[in-house]
Amino acid sequence: MSTPHIDAGPGAIAETVLLPGDPLRARFIAQTVLDDPLQVTARRNMLGFTGRWQGRPVTVMGGGMGIPSTAIYVTELARVYGVRRIIRIGTCGGLGEANLGDVLLAQSASTDSRFNRMQFGDHDLSVCADFGLLRAAVDAAVVQGVPVRVAPVFSSDCFYDGDPQLLDRLRRHRIAGIEMEAAGLYGLAMREGFRALAILTVSDHIDRGEQMPADQREQGLERMARLALACTEGAD
Ligand code: HPA
């Protein structure tokens, strides 16, 4: 069993997948928070690891950057490996009141990508987080003492340039963060029938030109991973 982009064997991928963008972050998370992590896929160096968390199997795998890359992995995980929950853990640029290091739970994801429109007759698809995962993440944040904000985010296809008025439009609509994957993940969740949530740490502030130092990024990653794991507890 394998797909064009994932070479894990049958049963090697858990029903719950944590999906950072960077495969080396996937390895860091697997080695930091999972018991007995084993590398299960490495095609194109997009590393994936399966281990156990509180006795339950969990996979952590990189998804790359942007909706097209994320969509390839997510589609194959859902269709071929039967994955039922995908929690993106990543970073975003903060807007407005968001502060560096804040954790956003992406309730909805607007986008400039045509990815969902291509599947939906060019209509607007209102993509949003799975309510059960979102609620569980809020509950877990309270238990773990992690301040989180449930917020709308924006997934852009352009890291550089793009719509010169985009940031003003996002502020005008009180969107708290900008990243590049959540809208594709949420749209796929609706079409493929899995549960999805994006947990994002504000790694840089667009308005204030601030950036998080590397060591804090690592801490943020572990914090998101622990939230993501806790919110799969008892989920469906
Ligand atoms: N834009 C898009 N994606 C991001 C950003 C950003 O400013 N920061 C972290 N991920």
Boltz pocket constraint, residues with backbone or C-beta under 6 A from the ligand:
constraints:
  - pocket:
      binder: B
      contacts: [[A, 91], [A, 92], [A, 93], [A, 156], [A, 158], [A, 159], [A, 178], [A, 179], [A, 180], [A, 203], [A, 204], [A, 206]]
      max_distance: 6.0
